[in-house]
């Protein structure tokens, strides 16, 4: 079982992945860098 908080964060990761892969929007490289370097706690 995973918490609702983690479930919500995982859904956010999937949405972010879809934006990156399918190029739905302009990509801000600063946001991408932050996600890849600072927001990895959910994988611990």
mmCIF file of the N, C-alpha and C atoms, coordinates in Angstrom:
data_MODEL
# 
_entry.id   MODEL 
# 
loop_
_atom_site.group_PDB 
_atom_site.id 
_atom_site.type_symbol 
_atom_site.label_atom_id 
_atom_site.label_alt_id 
_atom_site.label_comp_id 
_atom_site.label_asym_id 
_atom_site.label_entity_id 
_atom_site.label_seq_id 
_atom_site.pdbx_PDB_ins_code 
_atom_site.Cartn_x 
_atom_site.Cartn_y 
_atom_site.Cartn_z 
_atom_site.occupancy 
_atom_site.B_iso_or_equiv 
_atom_site.pdbx_formal_charge 
_atom_site.auth_seq_id 
_atom_site.auth_comp_id 
_atom_site.auth_asym_id 
_atom_site.auth_atom_id 
_atom_site.pdbx_PDB_model_num 
ATOM 1   N N  . UNK A 1 1  ? 0.845  -1.180 0.000   1.00 0.00 ? 1  UNK A N  1 
ATOM 2   C CA . UNK A 1 1  ? 0.000  0.000  0.000   1.00 0.00 ? 1  UNK A CA 1 
ATOM 3   C C  . UNK A 1 1  ? 0.885  1.237  0.000   1.00 0.00 ? 1  UNK A C  1 
ATOM 4   N N  . UNK A 1 2  ? 0.417  2.232  -0.672  1.00 0.00 ? 2  UNK A N  1 
ATOM 5   C CA . UNK A 1 2  ? 1.116  3.510  -0.653  1.00 0.00 ? 2  UNK A CA 1 
ATOM 6   C C  . UNK A 1 2  ? 0.151  4.572  -0.129  1.00 0.00 ? 2  UNK A C  1 
ATOM 7   N N  . UNK A 1 3  ? 0.721  5.612  0.430   1.00 0.00 ? 3  UNK A N  1 
ATOM 8   C CA . UNK A 1 3  ? -0.113 6.674  0.996   1.00 0.00 ? 3  UNK A CA 1 
ATOM 9   C C  . UNK A 1 3  ? -0.778 7.478  -0.114  1.00 0.00 ? 3  UNK A C  1 
ATOM 10  N N  . UNK A 1 4  ? -1.825 8.179  0.247   1.00 0.00 ? 4  UNK A N  1 
ATOM 11  C CA . UNK A 1 4  ? -2.493 9.055  -0.723  1.00 0.00 ? 4  UNK A CA 1 
ATOM 12  C C  . UNK A 1 4  ? -1.539 10.149 -1.196  1.00 0.00 ? 4  UNK A C  1 
ATOM 13  N N  . UNK A 1 5  ? -0.706 10.631 -0.287  1.00 0.00 ? 5  UNK A N  1 
ATOM 14  C CA . UNK A 1 5  ? 0.256  11.672 -0.641  1.00 0.00 ? 5  UNK A CA 1 
ATOM 15  C C  . UNK A 1 5  ? 1.211  11.176 -1.723  1.00 0.00 ? 5  UNK A C  1 
ATOM 16  N N  . UNK A 1 6  ? 1.779  9.987  -1.502  1.00 0.00 ? 6  UNK A N  1 
ATOM 17  C CA . UNK A 1 6  ? 2.699  9.423  -2.484  1.00 0.00 ? 6  UNK A CA 1 
ATOM 18  C C  . UNK A 1 6  ? 1.972  9.125  -3.789  1.00 0.00 ? 6  UNK A C  1 
ATOM 19  N N  . UNK A 1 7  ? 0.755  8.618  -3.698  1.00 0.00 ? 7  UNK A N  1 
ATOM 20  C CA . UNK A 1 7  ? -0.019 8.337  -4.911  1.00 0.00 ? 7  UNK A CA 1 
ATOM 21  C C  . UNK A 1 7  ? -0.212 9.611  -5.730  1.00 0.00 ? 7  UNK A C  1 
ATOM 22  N N  . UNK A 1 8  ? -0.513 10.693 -5.063  1.00 0.00 ? 8  UNK A N  1 
ATOM 23  C CA . UNK A 1 8  ? -0.680 11.962 -5.756  1.00 0.00 ? 8  UNK A CA 1 
ATOM 24  C C  . UNK A 1 8  ? 0.602  12.432 -6.410  1.00 0.00 ? 8  UNK A C  1 
ATOM 25  N N  . UNK A 1 9  ? 1.720  12.242 -5.726  1.00 0.00 ? 9  UNK A N  1 
ATOM 26  C CA . UNK A 1 9  ? 3.007  12.642 -6.292  1.00 0.00 ? 9  UNK A CA 1 
ATOM 27  C C  . UNK A 1 9  ? 3.361  11.773 -7.491  1.00 0.00 ? 9  UNK A C  1 
ATOM 28  N N  . UNK A 1 10 ? 3.046  10.485 -7.428  1.00 0.00 ? 10 UNK A N  1 
ATOM 29  C CA . UNK A 1 10 ? 3.322  9.597  -8.563  1.00 0.00 ? 10 UNK A CA 1 
ATOM 30  C C  . UNK A 1 10 ? 2.491  9.986  -9.776  1.00 0.00 ? 10 UNK A C  1 
ATOM 31  N N  . UNK A 1 11 ? 1.239  10.354 -9.555  1.00 0.00 ? 11 UNK A N  1 
ATOM 32  C CA . UNK A 1 11 ? 0.398  10.819 -10.656 1.00 0.00 ? 11 UNK A CA 1 
ATOM 33  C C  . UNK A 1 11 ? 1.024  12.071 -11.278 1.00 0.00 ? 11 UNK A C  1 
ATOM 34  N N  . UNK A 1 12 ? 1.527  12.963 -10.432 1.00 0.00 ? 12 UNK A N  1 
ATOM 35  C CA . UNK A 1 12 ? 2.194  14.156 -10.937 1.00 0.00 ? 12 UNK A CA 1 
ATOM 36  C C  . UNK A 1 12 ? 3.410  13.819 -11.779 1.00 0.00 ? 12 UNK A C  1 
ATOM 37  N N  . UNK A 1 13 ? 4.160  12.796 -11.364 1.00 0.00 ? 13 UNK A N  1 
ATOM 38  C CA . UNK A 1 13 ? 5.331  12.363 -12.135 1.00 0.00 ? 13 UNK A CA 1 
ATOM 39  C C  . UNK A 1 13 ? 4.921  11.853 -13.510 1.00 0.00 ? 13 UNK A C  1 
ATOM 40  N N  . UNK A 1 14 ? 3.836  11.094 -13.565 1.00 0.00 ? 14 UNK A N  1 
ATOM 41  C CA . UNK A 1 14 ? 3.350  10.566 -14.840 1.00 0.00 ? 14 UNK A CA 1 
ATOM 42  C C  . UNK A 1 14 ? 2.933  11.710 -15.763 1.00 0.00 ? 14 UNK A C  1 
ATOM 43  N N  . UNK A 1 15 ? 2.234  12.681 -15.215 1.00 0.00 ? 15 UNK A N  1 
ATOM 44  C CA . UNK A 1 15 ? 1.809  13.833 -16.024 1.00 0.00 ? 15 UNK A CA 1 
ATOM 45  C C  . UNK A 1 15 ? 3.029  14.591 -16.544 1.00 0.00 ? 15 UNK A C  1 
ATOM 46  N N  . UNK A 1 16 ? 4.026  14.773 -15.689 1.00 0.00 ? 16 UNK A N  1 
ATOM 47  C CA . UNK A 1 16 ? 5.241  15.475 -16.097 1.00 0.00 ? 16 UNK A CA 1 
ATOM 48  C C  . UNK A 1 16 ? 5.961  14.683 -17.185 1.00 0.00 ? 16 UNK A C  1 
ATOM 49  N N  . UNK A 1 17 ? 6.018  13.394 -17.033 1.00 0.00 ? 17 UNK A N  1 
ATOM 50  C CA . UNK A 1 17 ? 6.644  12.532 -18.052 1.00 0.00 ? 17 UNK A CA 1 
ATOM 51  C C  . UNK A 1 17 ? 5.937  12.680 -19.392 1.00 0.00 ? 17 UNK A C  1 
ATOM 52  N N  . UNK A 1 18 ? 4.603  12.701 -19.359 1.00 0.00 ? 18 UNK A N  1 
ATOM 53  C CA . UNK A 1 18 ? 3.849  12.839 -20.602 1.00 0.00 ? 18 UNK A CA 1 
ATOM 54  C C  . UNK A 1 18 ? 4.148  14.161 -21.298 1.00 0.00 ? 18 UNK A C  1 
ATOM 55  N N  . UNK A 1 19 ? 4.280  15.220 -20.522 1.00 0.00 ? 19 UNK A N  1 
ATOM 56  C CA . UNK A 1 19 ? 4.621  16.525 -21.099 1.00 0.00 ? 19 UNK A CA 1 
ATOM 57  C C  . UNK A 1 19 ? 5.988  16.449 -21.765 1.00 0.00 ? 19 UNK A C  1 
ATOM 58  N N  . UNK A 1 20 ? 6.956  15.832 -21.087 1.00 0.00 ? 20 UNK A N  1 
ATOM 59  C CA . UNK A 1 20 ? 8.304  15.732 -21.648 1.00 0.00 ? 20 UNK A CA 1 
ATOM 60  C C  . UNK A 1 20 ? 8.340  14.888 -22.915 1.00 0.00 ? 20 UNK A C  1 
ATOM 61  N N  . UNK A 1 21 ? 7.669  13.749 -22.886 1.00 0.00 ? 21 UNK A N  1 
ATOM 62  C CA . UNK A 1 21 ? 7.736  12.806 -23.997 1.00 0.00 ? 21 UNK A CA 1 
ATOM 63  C C  . UNK A 1 21 ? 6.932  13.281 -25.202 1.00 0.00 ? 21 UNK A C  1 
ATOM 64  N N  . UNK A 1 22 ? 5.768  13.833 -24.951 1.00 0.00 ? 22 UNK A N  1 
ATOM 65  C CA . UNK A 1 22 ? 4.876  14.182 -26.045 1.00 0.00 ? 22 UNK A CA 1 
ATOM 66  C C  . UNK A 1 22 ? 4.948  15.652 -26.427 1.00 0.00 ? 22 UNK A C  1 
ATOM 67  N N  . UNK A 1 23 ? 5.769  16.429 -25.720 1.00 0.00 ? 23 UNK A N  1 
ATOM 68  C CA . UNK A 1 23 ? 6.008  17.835 -26.044 1.00 0.00 ? 23 UNK A CA 1 
ATOM 69  C C  . UNK A 1 23 ? 4.704  18.630 -26.134 1.00 0.00 ? 23 UNK A C  1 
ATOM 70  N N  . UNK A 1 24 ? 3.832  18.442 -25.121 1.00 0.00 ? 24 UNK A N  1 
ATOM 71  C CA . UNK A 1 24 ? 2.558  19.151 -25.099 1.00 0.00 ? 24 UNK A CA 1 
ATOM 72  C C  . UNK A 1 24 ? 2.732  20.657 -24.919 1.00 0.00 ? 24 UNK A C  1 
ATOM 73  N N  . UNK A 1 25 ? 3.746  21.032 -24.171 1.00 0.00 ? 25 UNK A N  1 
ATOM 74  C CA . UNK A 1 25 ? 3.965  22.435 -23.821 1.00 0.00 ? 25 UNK A CA 1 
ATOM 75  C C  . UNK A 1 25 ? 5.417  22.804 -24.050 1.00 0.00 ? 25 UNK A C  1 
ATOM 76  N N  . UNK A 1 26 ? 5.685  24.072 -23.952 1.00 0.00 ? 26 UNK A N  1 
ATOM 77  C CA . UNK A 1 26 ? 7.081  24.511 -23.945 1.00 0.00 ? 26 UNK A CA 1 
ATOM 78  C C  . UNK A 1 26 ? 7.736  23.931 -22.686 1.00 0.00 ? 26 UNK A C  1 
ATOM 79  N N  . UNK A 1 27 ? 8.939  23.443 -22.804 1.00 0.00 ? 27 UNK A N  1 
ATOM 80  C CA . UNK A 1 27 ? 9.640  22.839 -21.674 1.00 0.00 ? 27 UNK A CA 1 
ATOM 81  C C  . UNK A 1 27 ? 10.570 23.864 -21.058 1.00 0.00 ? 27 UNK A C  1 
ATOM 82  N N  . UNK A 1 28 ? 10.444 24.056 -19.746 1.00 0.00 ? 28 UNK A N  1 
ATOM 83  C CA . UNK A 1 28 ? 11.324 24.950 -19.003 1.00 0.00 ? 28 UNK A CA 1 
ATOM 84  C C  . UNK A 1 28 ? 12.450 24.100 -18.424 1.00 0.00 ? 28 UNK A C  1 
ATOM 85  N N  . UNK A 1 29 ? 13.654 24.263 -18.944 1.00 0.00 ? 29 UNK A N  1 
ATOM 86  C CA . UNK A 1 29 ? 14.774 23.418 -18.525 1.00 0.00 ? 29 UNK A CA 1 
ATOM 87  C C  . UNK A 1 29 ? 15.105 23.589 -17.055 1.00 0.00 ? 29 UNK A C  1 
ATOM 88  N N  . UNK A 1 30 ? 14.793 24.728 -16.473 1.00 0.00 ? 30 UNK A N  1 
ATOM 89  C CA . UNK A 1 30 ? 15.031 24.937 -15.038 1.00 0.00 ? 30 UNK A CA 1 
ATOM 90  C C  . UNK A 1 30 ? 14.138 24.017 -14.219 1.00 0.00 ? 30 UNK A C  1 
ATOM 91  N N  . UNK A 1 31 ? 12.877 23.881 -14.620 1.00 0.00 ? 31 UNK A N  1 
ATOM 92  C CA . UNK A 1 31 ? 11.954 22.992 -13.912 1.00 0.00 ? 31 UNK A CA 1 
ATOM 93  C C  . UNK A 1 31 ? 12.396 21.551 -14.065 1.00 0.00 ? 31 UNK A C  1 
ATOM 94  N N  . UNK A 1 32 ? 12.785 21.155 -15.258 1.00 0.00 ? 32 UNK A N  1 
ATOM 95  C CA . UNK A 1 32 ? 13.246 19.787 -15.494 1.00 0.00 ? 32 UNK A CA 1 
ATOM 96  C C  . UNK A 1 32 ? 14.466 19.501 -14.621 1.00 0.00 ? 32 UNK A C  1 
ATOM 97  N N  . UNK A 1 33 ? 15.421 20.410 -14.607 1.00 0.00 ? 33 UNK A N  1 
ATOM 98  C CA . UNK A 1 33 ? 16.627 20.222 -13.793 1.00 0.00 ? 33 UNK A CA 1 
ATOM 99  C C  . UNK A 1 33 ? 16.268 20.089 -12.323 1.00 0.00 ? 33 UNK A C  1 
ATOM 100 N N  . UNK A 1 34 ? 15.373 20.922 -11.832 1.00 0.00 ? 34 UNK A N  1 
ATOM 101 C CA . UNK A 1 34 ? 14.968 20.858 -10.430 1.00 0.00 ? 34 UNK A CA 1 
ATOM 102 C C  . UNK A 1 34 ? 14.317 19.521 -10.104 1.00 0.00 ? 34 UNK A C  1 
ATOM 103 N N  . UNK A 1 35 ? 13.436 19.069 -10.959 1.00 0.00 ? 35 UNK A N  1 
ATOM 104 C CA . UNK A 1 35 ? 12.765 17.782 -10.718 1.00 0.00 ? 35 UNK A CA 1 
ATOM 105 C C  . UNK A 1 35 ? 13.758 16.627 -10.674 1.00 0.00 ? 35 UNK A C  1 
ATOM 106 N N  . UNK A 1 36 ? 14.759 16.682 -11.547 1.00 0.00 ? 36 UNK A N  1 
ATOM 107 C CA . UNK A 1 36 ? 15.717 15.582 -11.639 1.00 0.00 ? 36 UNK A CA 1 
ATOM 108 C C  . UNK A 1 36 ? 16.804 15.624 -10.577 1.00 0.00 ? 36 UNK A C  1 
ATOM 109 N N  . UNK A 1 37 ? 17.000 16.759 -9.944  1.00 0.00 ? 37 UNK A N  1 
ATOM 110 C CA . UNK A 1 37 ? 18.080 16.862 -8.955  1.00 0.00 ? 37 UNK A CA 1 
ATOM 111 C C  . UNK A 1 37 ? 17.596 17.093 -7.523  1.00 0.00 ? 37 UNK A C  1 
ATOM 112 N N  . UNK A 1 38 ? 16.410 17.671 -7.365  1.00 0.00 ? 38 UNK A N  1 
ATOM 113 C CA . UNK A 1 38 ? 15.973 18.048 -6.015  1.00 0.00 ? 38 UNK A CA 1 
ATOM 114 C C  . UNK A 1 38 ? 14.772 17.261 -5.498  1.00 0.00 ? 38 UNK A C  1 
ATOM 115 N N  . UNK A 1 39 ? 13.987 16.711 -6.353  1.00 0.00 ? 39 UNK A N  1 
ATOM 116 C CA . UNK A 1 39 ? 12.727 16.095 -5.917  1.00 0.00 ? 39 UNK A CA 1 
ATOM 117 C C  . UNK A 1 39 ? 12.733 14.582 -6.122  1.00 0.00 ? 39 UNK A C  1 
ATOM 118 N N  . UNK A 1 40 ? 13.708 13.934 -5.527  1.00 0.00 ? 40 UNK A N  1 
ATOM 119 C CA . UNK A 1 40 ? 13.844 12.481 -5.688  1.00 0.00 ? 40 UNK A CA 1 
ATOM 120 C C  . UNK A 1 40 ? 13.526 11.705 -4.420  1.00 0.00 ? 40 UNK A C  1 
ATOM 121 N N  . UNK A 1 41 ? 13.063 12.400 -3.369  1.00 0.00 ? 41 UNK A N  1 
ATOM 122 C CA . UNK A 1 41 ? 12.798 11.745 -2.083  1.00 0.00 ? 41 UNK A CA 1 
ATOM 123 C C  . UNK A 1 41 ? 11.789 10.603 -2.184  1.00 0.00 ? 41 UNK A C  1 
ATOM 124 N N  . UNK A 1 42 ? 10.862 10.699 -3.107  1.00 0.00 ? 42 UNK A N  1 
ATOM 125 C CA . UNK A 1 42 ? 9.835  9.655  -3.241  1.00 0.00 ? 42 UNK A CA 1 
ATOM 126 C C  . UNK A 1 42 ? 10.418 8.324  -3.678  1.00 0.00 ? 42 UNK A C  1 
ATOM 127 N N  . UNK A 1 43 ? 11.629 8.319  -4.189  1.00 0.00 ? 43 UNK A N  1 
ATOM 128 C CA . UNK A 1 43 ? 12.246 7.071  -4.639  1.00 0.00 ? 43 UNK A CA 1 
ATOM 129 C C  . UNK A 1 43 ? 13.076 6.399  -3.554  1.00 0.00 ? 43 UNK A C  1 
ATOM 130 N N  . UNK A 1 44 ? 13.217 7.051  -2.408  1.00 0.00 ? 44 UNK A N  1 
ATOM 131 C CA . UNK A 1 44 ? 13.987 6.449  -1.300  1.00 0.00 ? 44 UNK A CA 1 
ATOM 132 C C  . UNK A 1 44 ? 13.246 5.283  -0.685  1.00 0.00 ? 44 UNK A C  1 
# 
